[in-house]
Amino acid sequence: MTLRFCSRVGVIELSDDVLATFNRHRQTKFWSKEAGGQLFYREVAGKACVEYATEPGQGDRRSRFAFWPARQKEQKEINQLFAKGLHYVGDWHTHPEDSPSPSGDDTSKMMGIFKKSEHVLAGMLMVIVGRKATPDSIWCGLVGKRGVQRLAVARKSSEQNAAP
């Protein structure tokens, strides 16, 4: 099930593979730790789709209520996936709540990443995955110069994709 969100820059699509990655890491048990990773998109014929999400790995630190990625590992992933035509577009992580929303720390971290990253994007994605089934447990936002814009799920299948 592909999931689309409406934003000021167009429709942003999360592929089935990305959603499957999110589902593997939901915090459905009381002992589940937060998980997270990076999001990558490819532009083909003027359309963009977030088609790859990295997963937690060696060097990441995880607890019930926090996820600290290994930034050197992340930069290596960015370089490797860019060589394959995929562009870094944002981050995702889980929260142990049914319908998640970003904390102040989540927002400030993504604003910092947006400001420090070399890109031509109008914004970067921040996705938070909760415990409920998709799409109810997915919080998706665009982080940019205007702050954070929560994105609404697109209901029309005829909407076109646009680069974030």
RAKA-V116102 format. One record per residue. N is the residue number from 1. PHI is phi in radians with two decimals (none if undefined). PSI is psi in whole degrees, -180 to 180 (999 if undefined). Layout:
BEGIN
n: {N/N}
phi: {PHI/PHI}
psi: {PSI/PSI}
END
This chain:
BEGIN
n: {1/2/3/4/5/6/7/8/9/10/11/12/13/14/15/16/17/18/19/20/21/22/23/24/25/26/27/28/29/30/31/32/33/34/35/36/37/38/39/40/41/42/43/44/45/46/47/48/49/50/51/52/53/54/55/56/57/58/59/60/61/62/63/64/65/66/67/68/69/70/71/72/73/74/75/76/77/78/79/80/81/82/83/84/85/86/87/88/89/90/91/92/93/94/95/96/97/98/99/100/101/102/103/104/105/106/107/108/109/110/111/112/113/114/115/116/117/118/119/120/121/122/123/124/125/126/127/128/129/130/131/132/133/134/135/136/137/138/139/140/141/142/143/144/145/146/147/148/149/150/151/152/153/154/155/156/157/158/159/160/161/162/163/164}
phi: {none/-1.28/-2.12/-2.04/-2.17/-1.58/-2.47/-1.18/-1.81/2.16/-1.59/-1.96/-1.94/-1.83/-1.26/-1.02/-1.12/-1.13/-1.10/-1.14/-1.07/-1.00/-1.08/-1.15/-2.00/-0.96/-1.56/-1.54/-1.90/-1.16/-1.71/-1.09/-1.69/-1.06/-2.27/-3.02/-3.12/-1.92/-2.02/-2.31/-2.18/-2.27/-1.78/-2.34/0.92/1.36/-1.96/-2.17/-2.47/-1.30/-1.99/-2.55/-2.21/-1.28/-2.06/-1.03/-2.67/-1.04/1.67/-1.26/-1.93/-2.37/-2.45/-1.03/-2.12/-2.74/-2.43/-2.10/-1.28/-1.40/-1.11/-1.13/-1.08/-1.09/-1.11/-1.09/-1.09/-1.02/-1.11/-1.15/-1.31/-1.08/-1.09/-1.72/1.56/-1.80/-1.97/-1.15/-2.29/2.75/-2.21/-2.36/-2.79/-1.72/-2.32/-1.48/-2.46/-1.12/-2.12/-1.33/-2.57/-1.26/-1.43/-1.04/-1.14/-1.00/-1.13/-1.17/-1.09/-1.20/-1.08/-1.11/-1.11/-1.04/-1.21/-1.53/-1.33/-1.62/-2.84/-2.07/-1.42/-1.29/-2.99/-2.05/-1.48/-2.23/-2.09/-2.11/-1.88/-1.70/-1.52/-1.25/-1.25/-1.17/-1.61/-1.05/-1.77/-1.78/-1.81/-2.19/-2.43/-1.89/-1.87/-2.77/-1.03/-1.53/1.70/-1.98/-1.99/-1.23/-1.76/-1.60/-1.15/-1.40/-1.71/-1.55/-1.32/-1.48/-1.16/-1.56/-1.46/-2.39/-1.19/-1.15}
psi: {108/144/131/142/143/137/174/-16/4/-163/134/127/134/123/167/-40/-40/-46/-35/-39/-46/-46/-34/-22/7/144/73/-14/155/-18/-4/136/155/147/164/179/-165/159/139/140/163/137/126/122/44/4/147/142/131/108/-1/135/125/164/164/150/-166/133/-21/146/136/143/-179/-36/18/153/124/105/154/105/-35/-40/-43/-42/-37/-43/-42/-48/-44/-44/-31/-39/-21/9/10/140/134/132/-4/-169/160/154/167/160/146/55/155/-51/95/161/155/145/169/-37/-42/-48/-46/-36/-46/-36/-41/-42/-43/-45/-34/-20/149/111/172/23/147/-20/166/152/143/120/132/129/123/-165/-25/172/155/141/-3/-28/10/119/122/132/158/122/124/-161/-28/7/-142/127/117/138/141/147/131/131/-20/129/-13/-6/143/153/149/152/139/999}
END
